[in-house]
Amino acid sequence: MLDGNAWFNDALPDQSTETVLSTMYTWHVNDVLEIWPDLQYIIRPGGTGTIDDVLLVGPLLYVTL
């Protein structure tokens, strides 16, 4: 699992922190194709608290030619 935090500059008084939790798995389909399912959860997007937390799900595809 990967995670990260962002702190915003004090010149932006309405913003504090944003936190991202991320996990992925590599699935080697064959010698040419890899699929990486990716899952991310973002806490306080934009650092303002005005946007609900968000769950992102998506695949990354790697093709070797």
C-alpha positions as CSV (number, residue, x, y, z in Angstrom):
1,M,0.0,0.0,0.0
2,L,1.2,3.5,-0.8
3,D,0.1,6.6,0.9
4,G,0.9,10.3,0.6
5,N,0.1,13.6,2.3
6,A,0.0,17.1,0.9
7,W,0.2,20.2,3.0
8,F,-0.8,23.5,1.4
9,N,1.0,26.8,1.8
10,D,-0.1,29.1,4.7
11,A,-1.0,31.7,2.0
12,L,-4.0,29.4,1.2
13,P,-6.0,29.9,4.4
14,D,-8.9,27.6,3.5
15,Q,-6.8,24.6,2.6
16,S,-5.0,22.3,5.0
17,T,-4.1,18.7,4.0
18,E,-5.0,16.0,1.5
19,T,-4.3,12.3,2.0
20,V,-4.1,9.6,-0.6
21,L,-4.1,5.9,0.1
22,S,-3.4,3.7,-2.9
23,T,-2.9,0.0,-3.5
24,M,-2.3,-2.0,-6.7
25,Y,-1.4,-5.5,-7.9
26,T,0.5,-6.6,-11.0
27,W,-1.0,-9.4,-13.0
28,H,1.3,-10.8,-15.7
29,V,-1.1,-12.1,-18.3
30,N,1.6,-13.2,-20.7
31,D,5.0,-11.9,-22.0
32,V,3.4,-9.0,-23.7
33,L,0.6,-7.8,-21.3
34,E,0.5,-6.8,-17.7
35,I,-2.7,-5.5,-15.9
36,W,-2.4,-3.4,-12.7
37,P,-5.7,-3.0,-10.9
38,D,-5.4,0.3,-9.0
39,L,-7.5,1.4,-6.0
40,Q,-7.1,4.9,-4.4
41,Y,-8.9,6.6,-1.6
42,I,-8.5,10.4,-1.3
43,I,-9.3,12.1,2.0
44,R,-10.1,15.8,1.9
45,P,-9.5,16.3,-1.9
46,G,-8.2,19.7,-2.6
47,G,-7.5,20.2,1.2
48,T,-10.6,22.2,1.8
49,G,-13.0,19.7,3.3
50,T,-15.8,21.0,0.9
51,I,-15.4,18.0,-1.4
52,D,-16.5,14.5,-0.1
53,D,-13.8,11.8,0.2
54,V,-13.5,9.8,-3.1
55,L,-12.7,6.2,-4.0
56,L,-11.1,5.7,-7.4
57,V,-10.9,2.3,-9.1
58,G,-9.2,1.7,-12.5
59,P,-6.9,-0.6,-14.4
60,L,-3.4,0.3,-15.8
61,L,-2.5,-1.7,-18.9
62,Y,1.1,-2.3,-19.9
63,V,1.8,-3.7,-23.4
64,T,5.3,-4.6,-24.5
65,L,5.8,-4.5,-28.2
